[in-house]
Amino acid sequence: MKILLLTVTAGYGHHATAKALADLFGEKGAETKIIDVYEYISKMIQKALAKGYLLSSKYTPELYRLFYDKTTKNKDKLNKMNVVKLVNTLGAFKFEHFVDDFEPDAIVCTHVLAAHLVSQMKQRNMVTAPSIGIATDYCIHPYWEDVLHMDGLVTASELITHTAVKRGIPEERILPFGIPIHPKFNRNISREEACEQLGLAPERSTSLVRSGSMGYGNSTKIVKQITELGIDFQILAVCGNNKRTYNRLCAFQEEYQGGCRINVMGVADNVEVLMSASDCIITKPGGLTVSESIAKGLPMILIHPIPGQEERNVEFLMNNGIASRVTKTFPLDDALYHLFHSPVRLRTVHETIRAIGHPDAAERLVDYVMELVYKREQAALPEQIAETAAKTEENPAAGE
């Protein structure tokens, strides 16, 4: 069985979701391939899209928010999608050659623009394989309603179904499996075991500070604020690829003389262990990070959301009592104090996380796709047998 996973480089989550699914499909014996569709079609478009997303969301957030809101409210689909349609129409003919060569049994798209390309190709009979899209945020991106010819759309929660239907997506196509994350986040690791692996004291309160993949926010300021709260936290600060933040935090760690213990890390490949050892996570609300935190039952304090989809993530999480958001009038120290001095709220957050979370989302989706392929093959089997029989009848020697 061959599974083609299509993504677009715009942030970290889309590719990480594709990688998690590829690993799980591979464990079940399927051959997989991950492709950035625009890198294949045109590296110039791919680089422009990646840089444009970073620059607009980070340096001109109000403009990005205005664009996102306008496309969400705009009912004129022809005007809203004309640039995307033009690029994908031209790119479809080039990408068809790749699809024909790989011959996938199913296609899974982790970005709406990749799904739009496949949808156009299916409309023109350039693709016949079952195709599934994945919405990697706790909302419906304004372009998903224009993806008309996919076989299914995976959403983060059953609670989003009502919104999706209002936006014109047929309910029978909606698959509320949750956002697929790496299966390691679904494995139970006790706090004691996680602390032992990390050299932490399990009896002390621990906060995980996780920077976004694109360098948003001021992690050094956040860590300083935690140390000033008066609670001797163990602080796990993950900087990712942001070397500037890493160096600043290391400098602060060296000069700090208080009671908190600060651990500074760059790229961490054991985030599931860090989460298992923590009492809360302070993070930007990317869809994948949120899903990983929910899978580990970790209360969230949200900072620096990207305008548009991440602000919608904040709305979903706060409206369902899963997270708090830091603002100018509700700073980080207040958010931490409220969380750690309200046992009832903390208990309610944990209960809500368990009720809403889908830590097995990747497994559910992989099983669904493989079953879809299997049923399609079984349905085609009688036709293949009949075709073989007809050829044998015409030429008896062919059946020998």
GIMO-V388321 format. One record per residue. N is the residue number from 1. RES is the residue in three letters. D_FIRST is the distance of its C-alpha to the first C-alpha in Angstrom with 2 decimals. Layout:
n = [N N]
res = [RES RES]
d_first = [D_FIRST D_FIRST]
//
This chain:
n = [1 2 3 4 5 6 7 8 9 10 11 12 13 14 15 16 17 18 19 20 21 22 23 24 25 26 27 28 29 30 31 32 33 34 35 36 37 38 39 40 41 42 43 44 45 46 47 48 49 50 51 52 53 54 55 56 57 58 59 60 61 62 63 64 65 66 67 68 69 70 71 72 73 74 75 76 77 78 79 80 81 82 83 84 85 86 87 88 89 90 91 92 93 94 95 96 97 98 99 100 101 102 103 104 105 106 107 108 109 110 111 112 113 114 115 116 117 118 119 120 121 122 123 124 125 126 127 128 129 130 131 132 133 134 135 136 137 138 139 140 141 142 143 144 145 146 147 148 149 150 151 152 153 154 155 156 157 158 159 160 161 162 163 164 165 166 167 168 169 170 171 172 173 174 175 176 177 178 179 180 181 182 183 184 185 186 187 188 189 190 191 192 193 194 195 196 197 198 199 200 201 202 203 204 205 206 207 208 209 210 211 212 213 214 215 216 217 218 219 220 221 222 223 224 225 226 227 228 229 230 231 232 233 234 235 236 237 238 239 240 241 242 243 244 245 246 247 248 249 250 251 252 253 254 255 256 257 258 259 260 261 262 263 264 265 266 267 268 269 270 271 272 273 274 275 276 277 278 279 280 281 282 283 284 285 286 287 288 289 290 291 292 293 294 295 296 297 298 299 300 301 302 303 304 305 306 307 308 309 310 311 312 313 314 315 316 317 318 319 320 321 322 323 324 325 326 327 328 329 330 331 332 333 334 335 336 337 338 339 340 341 342 343 344 345 346 347 348 349 350 351 352 353 354 355 356 357 358 359 360 361 362 363 364 365 366 367 368 369 370 371 372 373 374 375 376 377 378 379 380 381 382 383 384 385 386 387 388 389 390 391 392 393 394 395 396 397 398 399 400]
res = [MET LYS ILE LEU LEU LEU THR VAL THR ALA GLY TYR GLY HIS HIS ALA THR ALA LYS ALA LEU ALA ASP LEU PHE GLY GLU LYS GLY ALA GLU THR LYS ILE ILE ASP VAL TYR GLU TYR ILE SER LYS MET ILE GLN LYS ALA LEU ALA LYS GLY TYR LEU LEU SER SER LYS TYR THR PRO GLU LEU TYR ARG LEU PHE TYR ASP LYS THR THR LYS ASN LYS ASP LYS LEU ASN LYS MET ASN VAL VAL LYS LEU VAL ASN THR LEU GLY ALA PHE LYS PHE GLU HIS PHE VAL ASP ASP PHE GLU PRO ASP ALA ILE VAL CYS THR HIS VAL LEU ALA ALA HIS LEU VAL SER GLN MET LYS GLN ARG ASN MET VAL THR ALA PRO SER ILE GLY ILE ALA THR ASP TYR CYS ILE HIS PRO TYR TRP GLU ASP VAL LEU HIS MET ASP GLY LEU VAL THR ALA SER GLU LEU ILE THR HIS THR ALA VAL LYS ARG GLY ILE PRO GLU GLU ARG ILE LEU PRO PHE GLY ILE PRO ILE HIS PRO LYS PHE ASN ARG ASN ILE SER ARG GLU GLU ALA CYS GLU GLN LEU GLY LEU ALA PRO GLU ARG SER THR SER LEU VAL ARG SER GLY SER MET GLY TYR GLY ASN SER THR LYS ILE VAL LYS GLN ILE THR GLU LEU GLY ILE ASP PHE GLN ILE LEU ALA VAL CYS GLY ASN ASN LYS ARG THR TYR ASN ARG LEU CYS ALA PHE GLN GLU GLU TYR GLN GLY GLY CYS ARG ILE ASN VAL MET GLY VAL ALA ASP ASN VAL GLU VAL LEU MET SER ALA SER ASP CYS ILE ILE THR LYS PRO GLY GLY LEU THR VAL SER GLU SER ILE ALA LYS GLY LEU PRO MET ILE LEU ILE HIS PRO ILE PRO GLY GLN GLU GLU ARG ASN VAL GLU PHE LEU MET ASN ASN GLY ILE ALA SER ARG VAL THR LYS THR PHE PRO LEU ASP ASP ALA LEU TYR HIS LEU PHE HIS SER PRO VAL ARG LEU ARG THR VAL HIS GLU THR ILE ARG ALA ILE GLY HIS PRO ASP ALA ALA GLU ARG LEU VAL ASP TYR VAL MET GLU LEU VAL TYR LYS ARG GLU GLN ALA ALA LEU PRO GLU GLN ILE ALA GLU THR ALA ALA LYS THR GLU GLU ASN PRO ALA ALA GLY GLU]
d_first = [0.00 3.82 6.66 10.14 13.06 16.39 19.76 23.41 25.82 28.50 29.24 27.18 25.33 22.73 21.30 21.71 19.72 16.80 17.22 17.44 14.20 12.43 14.13 13.20 9.42 9.94 12.19 9.78 7.64 4.98 6.12 8.54 11.60 14.75 17.17 20.69 20.96 24.70 24.68 22.66 24.87 28.13 28.95 32.34 31.00 28.69 31.71 34.00 31.78 31.34 35.05 36.19 34.46 35.97 39.41 39.75 38.59 40.54 43.66 44.14 42.74 45.12 43.98 40.30 41.24 43.15 40.24 37.81 40.37 41.21 37.66 37.24 40.43 40.15 39.41 39.58 35.89 36.71 38.85 36.64 33.51 35.15 34.43 30.77 30.41 32.16 30.05 26.73 28.03 28.94 25.81 23.42 24.34 23.67 20.36 19.23 19.25 16.78 14.33 14.95 14.43 11.11 9.75 7.67 6.17 8.49 11.39 13.49 17.05 19.39 22.44 24.22 24.87 21.25 20.66 23.71 22.41 19.17 21.44 23.71 21.04 19.84 23.53 23.94 20.91 19.59 16.31 14.93 11.67 12.53 14.23 15.79 18.76 20.29 24.08 24.81 28.46 30.56 31.45 30.17 30.43 32.55 29.91 27.34 29.53 29.10 25.30 25.55 22.36 19.56 18.15 19.25 21.18 20.99 24.59 26.34 28.39 29.49 32.78 31.44 30.53 34.13 34.26 30.99 32.33 35.63 33.92 32.54 28.94 28.33 28.19 25.49 23.07 24.07 21.92 24.39 22.07 23.86 23.01 20.09 21.65 20.82 20.72 23.78 25.91 25.20 26.66 30.32 32.72 36.39 38.87 40.82 37.89 36.89 40.53 40.93 38.03 39.59 43.18 44.21 46.70 44.97 48.22 48.43 46.92 44.03 42.81 39.67 40.15 37.02 37.35 34.97 32.78 35.22 38.50 39.88 42.91 45.39 44.08 47.37 49.35 47.10 47.55 51.30 51.52 49.89 52.42 55.26 54.45 56.42 53.56 52.72 48.99 46.47 44.70 41.25 40.94 37.57 38.08 34.69 35.24 38.60 40.99 44.03 43.49 42.75 46.02 48.03 46.80 47.52 51.01 51.59 50.37 52.98 55.84 55.09 57.58 56.80 55.37 51.72 49.27 47.06 43.86 42.54 39.01 37.11 33.32 32.44 29.20 30.51 31.06 29.97 32.85 35.25 34.52 35.02 38.41 39.54 41.54 40.53 38.71 40.41 37.83 36.99 34.96 31.62 28.93 26.84 29.99 31.24 28.10 28.21 31.90 31.47 28.88 31.56 34.31 36.20 38.94 38.83 41.63 40.38 41.80 41.52 38.94 37.78 39.32 37.08 33.88 35.10 38.37 36.48 34.69 38.21 39.41 36.65 37.21 41.00 41.24 39.31 41.43 38.81 40.30 43.47 43.91 46.35 48.75 52.14 53.89 51.54 51.07 48.88 51.68 52.25 48.56 48.44 51.79 50.78 47.57 49.23 52.44 51.04 49.56 49.11 47.06 44.95 44.29 43.46 40.98 39.13 39.11 37.84 35.03 33.88 34.15 32.28 29.67 25.94 25.11 21.90 20.61 17.53 16.57 17.33 15.30 12.08 12.73 13.67 10.68 8.29 11.18 11.53 8.26 9.28 12.78 12.12 10.67 13.67 16.01 15.23 15.71 19.55 19.77 17.92 20.26 23.21 22.52 22.31 25.45 27.26 26.66 27.84 30.89 31.77 31.35 31.76 31.30 27.63 26.88 28.62]
//
